[in-house]
Amino acid sequence: MMNSEAEEWFSQAKYDYATAEAMYDSQRYVYVVFMCHLSLEKVFKGLIVARNKDVPPKTHNLLKLAELSKVELTKEQIEFISILNTAAISTRYPEMLQKAIEKYPSHVAMEYLIKTKEVLSCLQKGPN
């Protein structure tokens, strides 16, 4: 039985992913990347709560959260999470909005959506 705090993290992760999809539909591709990061951040935090019965750290570092959540990821998933981890910094605090917009056109945003969904599907099965 999963505790309600973990369930809340998972619920928010799902909501944030749906927001990423909505941002894609509205052509706000920079925010697609940001919301993909946020959805994975929250699912990792939910796993930390569920598996470790611990308060998740206040960090945005997906690699650290993945390690603390004790999940097994493929090499490709780890590579994607590493890329998303870096991308989220530039989308959270863009120095130049126009450069961020140019860096994340629709096809890149779609790739982030697809890869995020793959990781979420794997992780949202909950603790083993």
N, C-alpha and C positions, 0 to 999 in steps of 0.2 A: 504494500500500500504506500503510495507516494504522499508525502506531506503537502499541505496546502501552499506553503511558501514555494516549493519546487514547482507545483502546478501553476502558480501565478507567473513564475519566470517563463515557463513553457508557453503559457497563454500570451504573454507579452511578446515573446519571440515570434509566435505565429502572426500576431497583429502587426508587428513591425515588418515582417516579410510581406504581408498583404499591402502595407503602406509602400514598400519598395515597388511592388507591382503597380500600384496606383501612380506613383511618381514616374514610372516608365510610361504608362498610358498618357500622362500629362506632359511628357517630354522633358521632365526635370531629372536628367540622367545623373547629375552630380549627387542628387539625393537618393537615387537608386543605390549607388555605391555605399553611401552613408547608412542607409537603412538596412542594407544587407549585412554590413558590419554589426550594426546594433542588434539585429535578430540573432546572429551567431553568438555575440557577446552574452545575450540573455539566455540562450539555450545552454551555453557552457556554465553560466552561473546557476541555472536550475539544476544541472547535473551535479555541480559541487554541493549544493544543498542536499540533493537527494542521496548522493553516494557517501558524502563525508559528514553529513549532518553538521555542516559548518557554514558560517556566514561567508558568502563569496567576497573576495577582495574588491576594493574600489579601484579597479583598473580597467582600461580599455584594451589591454594587450591580449589579443586572441590566442597567441601561442602560449602565454603563461596560463591563461584560463583553460586551454585545452589540456595542458600538463596537469593542472590541479584537479581537473574533472576526471582524470584517469581514463580517458577514452582511447580507443584504438582507431587511428586514422590511417588511410592509405597515404602513400608518398605524394600522390597527386592532391589529395585533400590538404595535407600539410603545406604543400607549395602554394595552393590557392589561398589558404588562411594567412600565410605569410605575406602574399601580395595584397590581400584585402586589408591586412593589418596596417601596412604602409599607406595604402590608398585612403584609408579612413582619416588619416591625419590631414591629408591635403583637402579632403572634402569637409572635414569638421571646421578647419581654420584656413580656408583658401586665401593665399596672399593676393591672388588676382583671380577674380571670379571667371573672367573670360578664358584664362588659361585652363582652369579646372573644367570648364564647359568643353573646351577643345580636346582635353585629355580623355574625356568620357563621352564619346558619341554613342548613338543608339546601339550599335552592334557590340560595343564594349559593355555597356550597361546590361544588355541582354545576356551576354556571357556571364557576368557577375550574378545575375538572377538565376540562371540555370545552375551554376556551380554552387551557389548558396543553397538552393533548394535541394540539391543532391546531399550536401552535408547535413542540412536540417533533417531531411528524411532519415538519414542514418542515425543522427543523434536523438531525435525526438521519440525514438522508441523507448527512451527512458533507460534507467540503470539496469544493467544485466545482473 
